[in-house]
């Protein structure tokens, strides 16, 4: 995200049930149930957030709780203290120590941009 561009925020006291679509980065601090489609943007799930949704985005950072599948064209980061249950389809994956994950992982390395193996 370029300097000066702030992500849209779903605050701590906000609860959403349904479909969230957008073309900008999103930070979820509250409760969200349904689907999240961000196309070529980044989704960040805050440390105290609770998300029950299938997610499609460029990059996904999970710091809190997520129940659902992730389909990312870029990177998925499961940060320390996160709790994720669901399948991950992404180009890159990072799981920090003390992150909980239950599900399947499918890494699509051909989708990663700048991969030297893809040019050989």
Order of alpha helices (4+ residues) and beta strands (2+ residues): beta-beta-beta-beta-beta-beta-beta-beta-beta-beta-beta-beta-beta-beta-beta-alpha
